[in-house]
Amino acid sequence: MTPDQWIERYRGPGRQQTSTKADLFTPNASYRSSVFREPFLGRDAIRSYWQRGAGTQQQVAVRMGRPIITDDRVALFAHDGLCR
């Protein structure tokens, strides 16, 4: 999967399907819900975080920065905000 495909799947409809979205991450991924919070480490921790609340949000607008891509890693800043 290319970084652009990953972004579209993350941003796409059905965000509340936490298992599907969590599967986009590698087993040892790091995910921060805020730059000021400790990261969720690993796919299972990410899935658990989304199941507790983030994955149940409705009408979410996702804005993403340009991905930083190296040989074996991709880093991406995403801002999820509720539509008003």
N, C-alpha and C positions, 0 to 999 in steps of 0.2 A: 504494500500500500504506500502510495506517495504521501508526502506531508499535506499536499492539497486535498487528497482524498480523505485523510484522517480529519482534517479541519472540517470538511463538509459533513462527515458523519457525526462529529462531536456537536457541531452547530445545528444539525438537521432536526427534523421533527421526531417526536418520541423521546425527548430528553428524559422524561420521567421513567423510562425503561432503564433502570440503573444497571442491571446486569449487562445489557447490551453495550451501554456506554463504558462501563468499567472494563469490558473486554478490549476496548481500544488501547488500553495501557499495558505495558509489559509487566510481568510479575513483580519486578523490583522498581517500578516507577515511583516518582516523587511528585506529589500534587499539593499545591498550596491554595487554600481558599482565600487567603489574604497574604500580602507580602509581610505582614507583621505577625503572622501566626506560624506555629511549627507545621512542617509539611506532614501530610498523610503518606506513609511509606508503604508501598506495595499495592497491588491491585485490590486485594481484599480490604485494606483500610480505606481505599478510595470508594469502593462499592459501599462499605458500611457508612461512610460520611454521607454519600448521596441518599442512601436509604433513610437516614435520620432526618432528612429535610430538603437538601438541595435538589434532589431528583424529583421532588413533588411540586416544585414551583411551576406555575403556569404562565404562559405569555412572557417568556424570557427573551430578551434581545441579547445576542452574543456579539461582542466586538473583539477582534483579535488583531494583535500586532503581527509584524512580519516574523516568520519563524527563523530561528538561528539553527542552522543545520551543519553538523560535522559528519565525519565518516560513520559514526555509530550512535549519534544522539541528535535529538531535536528538542529545542526549548521554545516555548511559545507563551506569550502573555495573552490571557483572555480575560475580558471583563464581562461578566454576566449581570445584566441589570433587568429588573422587572419593567415591562412596558407600562406606561401610564397613559 
